[in-house]
Amino acid sequence: MSHNILTGKKGLITGALNENSIAWKTAVKAVEEGAEIVLTNTAVAIRMGEITQLADQLHTIVIPADATSVEDLENLVDKAQEYFGGKLDFVLHSVGMSPNLRKGKPYTDVSYEYFQKTLDISALSYHKLLQTLYKKDALNEWASVVALTYIAADRAMPGYGDMADAKAVLQSITRNFGLIYGREKHVRVNTVSQSPTRTTAGSGIAGMADMLDYTDNVSPLGNADADDCAEYLVTLFSDYTRKITMQNLYNDGGYSSLLPIMDI
Ligand SMILES: NC(=O)c1ccc[n+]([C@@H]2O[C@H](COP(=O)([O-])OP(=O)(O)OC[C@H]3O[C@@H](n4cnc5c(N)ncnc54)[C@H](O)[C@@H]3O)[C@@H](O)[C@H]2O)c1
């Protein structure tokens, strides 16, 4: 079902790896809602994943960029504007990875080299992307930029390791960049805090399957899945949410408002 709420809008979507990716579902939904989009991911992910099939399906292009490289991001923003013949209206940051989690390193025995990579890939990349867009004046007035986060940034929980710290930084960047970009250009900057979701990134987290079942059981509306997330994101890209900025917005079936007690 489409309401054409993104008709005429042009957007950049990072992080679509395969059809389970939140970014994949969002790209499909954004186009259904009338947007034109460009896709990006790392050169390796483009080679190993299925993003080129998505680009074919949506009649668009994929521009390779490592989200930790300012040079790549500058090229990405230039190429996206060239493709559209103008500025962008929305951007999705859907990038995350922790080498510590990947290698099964517990929070009490992290590699600090990996920790820095976690922060760079999962948090600083958002600042780098925003700073590149800002310096190049690549966003239209009232544009919307959204990154994805997780509740472990706000409440301690086992298993999420250094990603919890990276997500806390991501949410802080959202407020600080949102303040400047809102005042100067009326650009909105938010994070969406998503339920545990079955994706490649999600499966790298120890205990994820149990967490997913638990939150699905206790959340009044059950977990939000990747499709639910895509539907929420397109509303945030649309003109119906023009005064929402600097927020961390939960898309989690109500889980974040519960006390952690057993059912009584
Ligand atoms: N899956 C969950 O349970 C869940 C919950 C809350 C938030 N999130 C967040 O949602 C976002 C998307 O993840 P997903 O669950 O769709 O998984 P996913 O694995 O499909 O997407 C993660 C993407 O990050 C990309 N990426 C990794 N390193 C990169 C780099 N250096 N430069 C550019 N791209 C890079 C990967 O190629 C991949 O496309 C992430 O920020 C993740 O932390 C996921």
The ligand as an ORCA input file, in Angstrom:
! r2SCAN-3c Opt
* xyz 0 1
  N      19.407     -5.971     13.508
  C      19.121     -5.455     14.696
  O      18.697     -6.137     15.638
  C      19.270     -3.967     14.895
  C      18.613     -3.341     15.979
  C      18.794     -1.972     16.172
  C      19.612     -1.253     15.315
  N      20.241     -1.888     14.268
  C      21.106     -1.099     13.391
  O      20.555     -1.069     12.097
  C      21.603     -0.751     11.176
  C      21.514     -1.670      9.972
  O      21.812     -2.995     10.344
  P      20.964     -4.269      9.883
  O      20.429     -4.896     11.103
  O      20.055     -3.917      8.772
  O      22.125     -5.261      9.370
  P      22.928     -5.387      7.978
  O      24.072     -6.276      8.284
  O      22.013     -5.784      6.902
  O      23.450     -3.896      7.704
  C      24.655     -3.377      8.224
  C      25.335     -2.677      7.065
  O      26.485     -1.949      7.487
  C      27.369     -1.975      6.374
  N      28.716     -1.561      6.760
  C      29.540     -2.166      7.655
  N      30.715     -1.510      7.690
  C      30.624     -0.463      6.815
  C      31.494      0.571      6.417
  N      32.734      0.687      6.924
  N      31.054      1.457      5.485
  C      29.812      1.369      4.948
  N      28.931      0.402      5.303
  C      29.345     -0.497      6.221
  C      27.310     -3.439      5.937
  O      27.891     -3.657      4.657
  C      25.820     -3.680      5.992
  O      25.219     -3.367      4.748
  C      22.914     -0.843     11.956
  O      23.301      0.447     12.372
  C      22.497     -1.665     13.176
  O      23.344     -1.460     14.282
  C      20.066     -3.218     14.036
*
